[in-house]
Amino acid sequence: MTSILVIFGLLGIGMVLVIYGTIAKNRWGINLDPVSCPRCNTPFPQIRQPRNIRQALWGGGTCTKCGAEVDKWGREVTAPKQLYPSGIVETEEQMRSALKRKLIFYSAGSFFCLTLLFAWLGIRPSVGQMVWKAWPLWMSIIAAAIVETVIFTALFYSASIYLLGRFVFKGHRPTSS
């Protein structure tokens, strides 16, 4: 019964997004009107061939005459902004430290969630037990998950740094300053 409610809830949210997107003319909406290029007024064909991932996912096309990229509502799409100003490039050492930070955070989060998941699958309070009566059990499970996360993250980090240094960054030695 709850799975049916979840499915209909998700479908309802999707319908609300599509209806709102059609009214507000954003990427979630549906456009059934013919579209033409805003620069040269060339009509777009009804069957389109997307040239990039944005056009494939959200609609739109590229004008065959002038090359303007247009969304599904007939508005010209501007080029995406650069994430970094030109001239600013990260050094290899900055890239390595960012990779190490991401490696630690993602592996620690993954190990912690997996440890809690495995504990939840193996040890569950019975239906008769109240949640407030089972809190010492869950606190001990969370403490064990933290300890396991620290151990597995340290092992994974040391092994992955060794393998990255050995195979990915081979021949690239960090410069000492």
Secondary structure, 3 states (H helix, E strand, C coil): CHHHHHHHHHHHHHHHHHHHHHHHCCCCCCCCCCCECCCCCCECCCCCCCCCHHHHHHCCEECCCCCCEECCCCCECCCCCCCCCCCCCCCHHHHHHHHHHHHHHHHHHHHHHHHHHHHHHHCCCCCCCCHHHCHHHHHHHHHHHHHHHHHHHHHHHHHHHHHHHHHHCCCCCCCCC
